[in-house]
Amino acid sequence: MRTLPNFSLKSLNSFGFDISAEEYIAVASSDVLRQAIDYAKSKSMPWYVLGGGSNLVIHENLPGLTIHVHIMGKKLVTKTSSHALVDVGAGENWHEFVQWTLDNNLPGLENLALIPGTCGAAPIQNIGAYGSEIGQFIDSIEVLDTQQDDDELRWQTLTKADCQFKYRHSVFKDHPGRYIVTQVRLAIPLEWCPNLQYAELAKHTSNISPLLPLDIFEAVCKIRQAKLPDPKVLGNAGSFFHNPVVDESTYLSLKEKFPNLVSFPSQTVNGQAQFKLAAGWLIDQCGFKGYRQGDIGVYDKQALVLVNHGHGNGKELLQLATLIQEKIHAVYGVDLTQEPMNLPTS
Ligand code: EPU
């Protein structure tokens, strides 16, 4: 096992921030991953785990060891009477994996096409788009549990229930840094049913008959490409805030004050109706769309996306995020929660 000193992470974070790791290692197997953590522990240095770097704000050079998970491999394990069980290594690119499932006649993930990042990072924030979430398709997840009272590292298999998936949330977010995902097992229903609950996707595919999974995949790619910036061209981490979920009375008073408020019914909690507000709309209405402070700004086609026009840094980005949060709180009384994780954790 060999680490590299002073390693640039510019191409390993989707904002493209010019930041470096004190020591860096790419790990291609569970064994080397374990050695890397043992090494960091033996030197009492902090460690950070990177997947695709597409849901992170790295705002300072990272001290200690940065571990880039490159554990690869994808295979159909078996088919039960109802599902195909598929294993994928944490380092595989998510979008290429979605393509592979379609190529292998295992449709179901097409609504999640073109989401940046790796398969290992996907369950952490329960990636979701166009009416689907990865949590629906999880069978179990192999992890290295790094936080034990006796300081021992342990391999664990977390079931879907253990993962506690919710909107953009999971057990991994409750315990940042504790679990390192090495492999994901998905359970993809054998009976395919198109998911067209997102109105724009239904509109894009309404003229196609018969409608095939690949048609939905292509429509999702088109919609995303029209609305969301390609991180290779313009640094970003997708949605920067969660869509806030509010109770019915908050929703009703906001709707009265702002009749054009964009919102969707959300899951009920303890029998109480909840509403998801479109954070992009709130930010847009406050005049931030296309707003720019130096090289950091708000994307001009989707106000929920913050972008780096080239030479911005993480500190400036977090300042703009705070400005937006304060404005939204002042105008609507609603708190916006940041979606990407800050590194180092602050
Ligand atoms: N809107 C505006 N102005 C904007 C942006 C949005 O008025 O600048 C309003 C529009 O009415 C629009 C509505 O907000 O119809 C919702 O916007 P959109 O359909 O783009 O979805 P979103 O709620 O902003 C969420 C996810 C996206 C996902 C899309 C589609 C979150 C935090 N974001 O965005 O996920 O692709 O739905 O399902 O839930 C990501 O996580 O990186 C991401 C892109």
Residues whose N, C-alpha, C, O or C-beta is under 5 A from the ligand:
A	BS01	EPU	G128 A129 Y130 G131 A237 G238 S239 F241 H242 N243 V262 A278 G280 W281 D284 K301 Q302 A303 L304
